[in-house]
Amino acid sequence: MKGYLSVKEVARKWKVSGRWVNQYIQEGRVPGAERFGRSWAIPEGVEKPERQRPGAKKRIQADG
């Protein structure tokens, strides 16, 4: 499809494994990704999401 890339192509572009691309898609972090049967179509211009560390918590500053 014109204007879309496969998981494999995006993985090569972002220099990560296809598994990471699938993980980002499952978490909803790849805007515009569409499922076609068993494959994903990912818009060409989409940027790689930031990788989140497992267990990382955002700090809340206390006023005091």
C-alpha positions, 0 to 999 in steps of 0.5 A: 500500500502506498504511504504505508510500511510493514512492521519489518520495514519500520523495524529496519528504519527504527533499528529495532526488532519487529517484536518491539514494533508490534509491542509499540503498536499493541500499546497504542503508541504508533498513531495511524497503524491499521490492521489488515488481516494478520498484518499491520500497515504503519504510516510512512512518516510516523516517528519512533516512540520513546522507549519506556523503562519497565517499572519507571515511575514519574516523580511527583514534587511535593510542595514544602 
